[in-house]
Amino acid sequence: MATVNEITTNMESKMHKSVDALKVDLAAMRSGRATPALLDRLTVDYYGTPTPIPQVASVTVPEPRVILIKPWEKNMVKEICKAIQTSDLGLNPNTDGVSIRLNLPQMTEDRRKEMVKVVKKKVEEYRVIVRNLRRDANDAVKKIEKAKEITEDEAKKAQDTIQKTTDKLMKDVDAVGAAKEKEVMEI
């Protein structure tokens, strides 16, 4: 059976990975500002393999509301344009045959409020993940306590540590969400 230290370390590691995953999820969401991360989840057919756009082109942000995509192979321009048009980004690519420009229009107040709701929903999903990890760790501690591998005091101390770690990571999740909400509401 796992030791208390292994249980808490494992739980903390998983919680940190959850916070990192939330950051990645939120980075891929559109806000008022252009960011290459918007294209991370879009894939194109590259010689029969679905490949993320950043792996077949250089993606830069020359201006605050413009994303410039320069495919490394000319034949990828049409594929990338098609992927962007069929995505849920709601963007229309402009191409000169060599590169692709994405102009991000200013989001309306309603659209920004809608995006904030989506951010809040995502943050809540990750809060649930963190709480589930806490529950699993507490269950594991109770199990080894029941097996008489640790004393009741050690179990209580371990559960306190688990709760403190959970509280700290919940604050991190909330901070990541608040930062994204602020970014979305920025004009």
C-alpha positions, 0 to 999 in steps of 0.5 A, spaced: 500 500 500 502 507 498 504 511 504 501 517 506 507 521 503 506 518 496 498 519 496 499 527 498 505 527 493 501 524 487 495 528 489 498 534 488 502 532 482 495 531 479 492 537 481 498 541 478 497 538 472 489 540 472 491 547 473 496 546 467 490 543 463 486 549 465 491 554 462 491 550 456 484 550 455 483 557 456 489 559 452 485 556 446 479 560 447 478 567 444 478 573 447 479 580 445 486 579 443 490 575 438 494 569 440 497 563 437 494 559 442 487 560 438 490 555 433 493 549 437 487 545 437 485 546 429 488 540 425 490 540 418 491 533 413 498 533 413 500 527 408 494 523 411 496 525 418 491 530 422 497 535 424 496 541 429 497 548 425 503 550 429 506 544 427 506 545 419 506 553 419 509 559 423 504 563 427 505 570 429 502 576 432 504 582 428 499 586 431 494 586 437 488 583 433 492 580 427 494 573 427 499 571 421 500 564 419 506 562 414 505 555 412 512 551 411 509 548 404 505 552 399 500 547 398 498 547 406 495 554 405 488 551 402 488 546 408 489 551 413 484 556 410 479 550 410 481 548 417 480 555 420 473 556 416 470 550 419 472 551 426 468 554 431 472 560 431 468 564 427 474 567 423 475 568 416 482 567 413 485 572 408 490 569 403 495 572 398 497 564 396 503 564 401 501 566 408 494 567 411 492 573 415 486 572 421 483 579 423 480 578 429 474 583 430 472 587 436 468 582 440 461 585 442 459 586 449 454 580 449 459 576 446 464 578 451 459 576 457 458 569 453 465 568 453 466 569 461 460 564 462 464 559 458 470 561 462 466 560 469 463 553 466 471 551 465 473 553 471 468 550 475 469 543 471 476 544 473 474 545 481 470 539 480 476 535 478 481 538 484 475 536 489 475 529 486 482 528 487 482 530 494 476 525 495 480 520 492 486 522 496 482 522 503 479 515 501 486 512 500 488 515 507 482 512 510 484 505 507 491 505 510 488 507 516 483 502 516 488 497 515 492 499 521 498 502 517 498 509 520 495 511 527 488 516 527 493 522 528 497 521 522 491 520 518 488 526 521 494 530 519 494 527 512 487 529 511 489 536 514 495 536 509 490 534 503 485 540 505 491 545 505 494 543 498 486 543 495 485 550 498 492 552 495 490 549 488 483 552 488 486 559 489 490 557 483 484 555 479 480 561 481 486 566 479 487 563 472 479 563 471 479 570 473 485 572 469 482 570 463 475 573 465 479 580 465 482 578 458 476 577 455 472 583 458 478 588 456 476 592 450 
